[in-house]
């Protein structure tokens, strides 16, 4: 019996660059199938071909054994294939009910639509996956995980048979991931197929039955999830062995004096009674669920969220960090969670983004920027951080996610940093790029920079930090002095308040 979807020998090139080379994949109804690969491996190109957005150069698609050549996205939708992209393609100013019902109503071509019909359509779709949402709430007021439920429910109104999810967990917490996976399991029980596109290894093993691996536009193979483990999957995805050694601070080389001390820091509604210290060369991890206060604390240390009380002591001296400029003058840098909106001027050149923090050092005696000094700084950091670009003059928007993050790192590392705060430094970045960024962070810690690494990926802080703070509801719930001695599930239980036993 033929699979619901069969993609055979698909190839696609853009301007002479081979994005896909003879790739095949098949998916049965009721199957949870993961497609994995690094950024740029061809995953997005393949799902756009399946979804009728792009046409392949060679190869064929079959649905239920019959040849299928979609001319437009609507052709794939009519065959029961729905793609939920990372941006979800929802209307933020419309209600939950309107977003769920709109596509079906447009497909039917109704000239007049009653409010009752809109509500009934939305209610039915939510009931199918046993979810409840406020039908009158505007989508812009929902969390990302609830918006995903809206997108899935919208797909159910159009007789969907296969839902393709493109990096659906890139912007949600572990608890929200668990909820999403429970919805995917309900879809499976209803006989629907799911193609889950990701590069987060832990999630792949948690949800997948079958795994297709793509690297550099070519299929490496199809595997039962049980045939793989982290190290093998990483090697198949990247073509290289990723070292997983724990980070240790060099106590002999670096001073044991505190670089930073935070004492009884409070800000109403954000965090309370926060105390910790950092030595030069420490990589201090901070983890916790969204709303735990971790980002609010980071912003206070960078002068963007003034605390109500408490003390910040830097290099043995009490300091008042009242602005980002004040933080920078003290040698404090901050890499924000949203690199596109807060970390980069995406339409400005790569070089401009790198030198933006050190413009004053580039001025000549006429108070004009020295072109030679500027090029020297740009070249130094492009080379040091291995930023892949043919020219520093190209816009930052031309770079991959991993290379954009290297640019944000470069602009701070070009300054004389003492303390570097990184909030979600590897969000949306593939395995090889993550390793490169972790290596950069470790190298600067070894040179004596104090690092605060904030992440909701618990394994990231356990692996790459020599101490970890676990935050919940604005407080430090646990201090982990030996991150290698505890499990990810133990830390999650603390962050989610499923246990009251502290780890120390």
N, C-alpha and C positions, 0 to 999 in steps of 0.2 A: 504494500500500500504506500502511495506517495506521501511525503511529508506535506504539511500545510504550505510551507514556504521552502523552495529550493532555489538557491542562487548558485549558478554554475559558471566558473571560469570568467569572472568579471574583471575587466581591466579598464583603467581610466588614467589619462595623462592630462596635465595642465601645463601649457607652454613648454612642452618637452620634458617635464618632470613627471615620472611615473608614480602616481599616487596609489594605484592599485595594480597588482600584477597577477592575473589568473587566480583570483580568490573565489572560493566556494564555501557555502554554509547552508545547512538545512535545519529547519525547526519544526517540531511536531506540536500539535495542539496539546494544551495541558503541560507544556514543558517550560522550565525556567532555564534559559540559556544565557550565559555570559560571554560577551566579546570583549577581550582585553588587549591592550597594547599601549605603548608610549604615546605621548602627544606627537602628532604628525605621522603616526603609523598607518593611517588610512581608515580608521574606524568611522569617522564622521562622513567621509566620502562614500563609504559603502552604505551607510544607513540613508543617506540622501538619495542614492540610486534606488534603493528599495522603496523609499517613500515617494519616488517620482519627481524629486526636485532636480536631480541630475540625470543625464543619459550616459550609459556606459559606452566605451569605445568598442568593446567586445564582450561576449558572454550573453547569458540569458537568465531570465527569472521565470519560475513556474509556481503557480498557486494551485494546490490540489491537483498537481500533475499537468495542468494546462498552461501553455505558454502565455506569458503576461509581459506586456511592454508599456509601462505607464508613460503617458505623455505629460501629465501634470500630477501634482500632489493629490488632487481630488480623485484620480483614478485609483490610486493605492488605498485611499480612505474607503472608497466604494467596495473594494475587495476585502475590507476588514483589517487593514493595516493602519495603525495610528502611531505617530512618533511624538513623544513628549520631549521637546528640546530643553536645554538648561534654562532658557528664559521663560519656558512654559507657554508663551504666546497667549496670555490671558489679557483681558481688558481690566486694568486696575480700578477704573472709575465705575465699573458695573458691579452688580451684586453677584453673590455666589450663584443664585438661581439663574440669572441671566447668562452668566459665563458658561454654566453647564448646558443650558438649553439652546444657546444661540446657534451653534453649528447645525444641529438637527433641524431647527426652524428654517435656517437658510437653505439647507439641502432640500427641504420640502417645498420651498418657494412660497410659503404662506405670505399673503399680502397683509393680513390682519392677524395679530397674535393676542390672545387674552392672557392676562396676568395669571389666571388659574392654570392655563396650559403650561406656562413657564414653570410655575411652582410644582405642578404634578410631574413634569418631566424630570426636574432636578431631584425631587423626593425619590422617585423610582430609581434613578441612577445611584444615589447614595445608599438606598436600601440594599441594592445588589451587592455592595461591598461592605454592608453593615457599618456604615459611617454616619455620623450626625454632624451637621454644620448649620450655623445660622444662615438661612437662605437669603435673608435680607442684608447681611453684612457685605460691605464693599470688599472686594478682593485685596485692595491696597492695604487694608487694615489687618489682613491675615498673616500668620507666620508662613515661612517658606514651606513647611511640611503640610500645612492645611491647603496652601495653594496647589501643592502636588495632588492632594485628594480631589480638588476641583478639576484639575486637568485629567486625572484618571476617570472621574465621573463623567466628564464631557465626552471622553472617548467611548464610554459605555452606551451613550445615547445613539451611536451610529453603527451598531451591530459589529463592534470590533471583535476580531479573532486573535490578533497579535498586537501587543503593545510594546513599542520600542522605547526604552528609557535611556536618554543620553546623559551620563554622569548625574544621576538623580540625587546623589548624596553629597555633592560638593559643598552645599551651603546649609546643611542641617546637622543637628546634634546626634549623638549616639542614641539617645532615647527616641528621637524622631526617626532615625534609621530603622530601629527595631519596629516602630509602628508601621513604617512604609513596607517593611518586609512581611509583616502580618497581612497587609492588604494584598501584596503580591501572592501570598499563599492562598488567600481567598479567591483571587483570580484563577489560580491554578485549579482549585477545586471546582470552579465553574467551567473548566475545560478551555480557558484562554491561555494562550502562549505569551511569554514575556521574554524579550531580548534585552538584557541588562548590560549596558555599556559602561565600563568603569576601569580604573587602574588602582583601586583600593583593594589590596590583597585579602585582608581579613573579611571584608564584606563578600567577596567572591566566594570564599569557602563557606560562608554562612548561608548563602542563598542559592548558589548555582547547583544545577544537576550536571550540566555539560558546559565546557569552556572551549571557546575558539580563540586562539592566540594569533595576533597579526603583528608583524614587525617589518618596518620599512616597506609597507605596501604589499607584502607577501604573507600568505598564511603559513604559520609555522606548524599548526596541527589542531586537531580536535581531541579533547580529552574528557573523560569522566572526572568530575571534580575530586573524587576520592583518589584519583591517580596522582594528584599533585600535592605538593606542600609549598611553603613560602619560598624556600631557596630554589626549588626547581622552576616554579612559575616565574620568579624574578629573572632567572637565567634565560628562560625561553622568551620572555618579553624583551629583555635588554641585550641579550647576547653576551652578558658579562656577569661575573660573580660579584654581588654587592656585599662588602664586608660589614658585619654587624657588631663590631666591637663596642663596648661601653666606653663612655667618656670619663676620664679621670683627670682631675686638676693636678698640675705639677706643683706639689707642695714645696719641693726643694728649690725650684727656680723662682717661685713667686712669693711675695710678701704675704704673711698671715694676718696683717692688719686689715680691718674692714674697709672696703672701698665705699660701701653704702650701708647705712643703718636706717631702718624705718621703725619708728617707735609710736605705738598707739595711734596710728593714723585713722581718722574717721571722716566720712562724708555722708550726711544723712541721706538715706534712700539708696546709697550706692555700696558702701562697705563700712565696717566698723572694727575697731581694736586690731588693726593690722600692724604686726611687728615681725621683722625679719632682717637679716643682714646678708651682704654679698662681699666676698673677697675678690681680689683681682684673679682672673682666670676661672672663676665660678661660671658655670652655666646653670642658672637656677630656673627650673621649670615651674610654671603655674598652670594648672589645669582645673577644669570645672565645667559644669553645664552652662549654656547661655543664660545670663541673668545672675551668675554667681558673683559678679563684681570684678572679674579679672581684668577686663578691658578698661573699666572705669578707674581701677587702681593704676593701670599703666598710663592712662591719660593724665592722672594727677602727678605722676613722677615726671611727666614731660611738660607740665605747666598748662595743661588744657582742661583741667577739672580740679579746681582748687579745693583742697581738703578743708574741713571745718576746724579740725584740731589735730594735734600730733606733731611729730618732729621728723624731718628728713635731714640726715647727716651725711655729707659727701666728703670723702677724704679727711674725715675728722672734724669738719666744720659744719655747723648748722646752716642750712640754706633755705631760702624761700623761692620756690620755682613758680613764678607768677605768669609765665608765658612760654611759648615754644622758643622764642628768641633767647630768653633767660636760660632755658634748658640747654640750648645749643652752646651758649657761651660757657656753661659749666662742663661741657663735654658729654652731654646726654643726647643720644639719638633715638629715634622712634620709627620703626617700620610698621605701618598700620595694617590692619586685617584686609582692608579693601584697597589693593595696590592701584587699581584703575582710577578710583574716585579720589583717593586720599594720598597715594604714594607717587603718582606719576602725572606729568603733563603729557598725555598720550599723543597729542598732535604736534608737540614740540620734538626736536631732534633728540636722539639718544644722547649725544654729547651734551646738549643743554641740560638734560635731566641729571647727568652725572655731576656737572660743575655747579649746579644751582646752589649748593650749600657752601661753596668755597669761592664765590664770585669775588669777594673782597681781596682774596690772596692773588687774584689774577690781574689786578689793576697795575698799570705802569705809572710813571711819575706824572703823567698827564691825566690820571684817573680814568683811563680808558682800558678796556680789557685787552690784554696781550694775547694775540692770536697764537703765538708760539707756546706760551704757558698753558693756554687752554687745550691745545692739541696734545701737549705732553701729558696733561692730567687725563684727558679722554682716552688716549692710547694706553696709558698705564693701566687703567682700571678695566678697559675692554679686554686687554690681554690677561691681566691678573685673574679676572673672574670668568674668563673664557666666554664672553658674550658673543654669541654667533650672529654677526652682522657684516655685510660687505662694506658698510660705511657708517661712521658716527653721525652723519648728516641725515640719515633716514629717520622717520618719526618713530617714537617708541611703540606706537600702535602696530608697527610692522613686525614686531617680535613675538615669539611664542611666550606662553605664560611663564615658563622657567627663565627665559632670558629677560623678560620684563622684571622679574623679581631680582635678578642679578643687577639690573640697572638701579633699582631702589637700594639694594645693598651697597652698590658702588658709591652712590651720592653721599651715604653716611660714612662709609669707610674712608672716603677721601678727606674727611675731617679728622681732628685729633680726638677720637672718642675715648672716654673713660668707661661709660656705661651705655650699653646698646640694648634697647627694649624691642623685641620682635614679637608681634601679635599675629599668629597664624602664618608664619613665613613660608609654609609649603602648601597652602590651600590651593587646590586645582592644579597641582604640578605633578608630573609623572615621576616614576621611581628613580631613573637615572639623574634627573634634575634635582630631585630631593636630596640624593646622596651628595651631589656637588654643593648644594647650598648648606647642608649639614657640615661638610668638610670645611667650607669657608668660615662658618660660625665657629667651629672648633679651632681653626688656625688662629683666628683673632682672639679667642679666649686664651690660647696658649701664649699669645703675646702680651697678656695681662689685661685685656679688656674684660670688664664684668658684663655678663650676658643675662638678660631675663628672656626666656623663651616661653611664650604663652601659646597653648594649643589645646583643642578639645580632642585631639588624637592622643589618647593616653600612652600608647606604645611609643609615640615620638618623644615624649618627655622622659619616659622611663629609660629609653635607649640613649638619648643624647644629652641628658642633664646629670650632674653629679649630686643635685639635691632637688626635691620637688615639693611644692606647696599645693595642697588640694583645697580649693575654695568651694563654699556652698552658701548661698543666701548672704553674700557679703562678708563672710568670715572665713578665716583659715581653719579648716576642719582637721587637717593633718599635715605634718612635716615629715617627709620621707627622706631620711639621711642616706639610705642605701637603695636607690631605685631598682637595682637588679634583684633585690630580695623580695619584691612584691609582685603580684600578678596584676594584669590589666583589669580583670574582673573585680579584684579587691579594691582597687582605686575607684573604679566606676561605682561600686557600692557606696563608698564614702561620699563621692560627689553627688550621688542621687539620693543620699540619706536612706539607703536600704540597710545600713548598719550603723551603730553608734560607737563601734570600737575604733579608736584612733590608731593610726600607724605612725611609729616614731623611729 
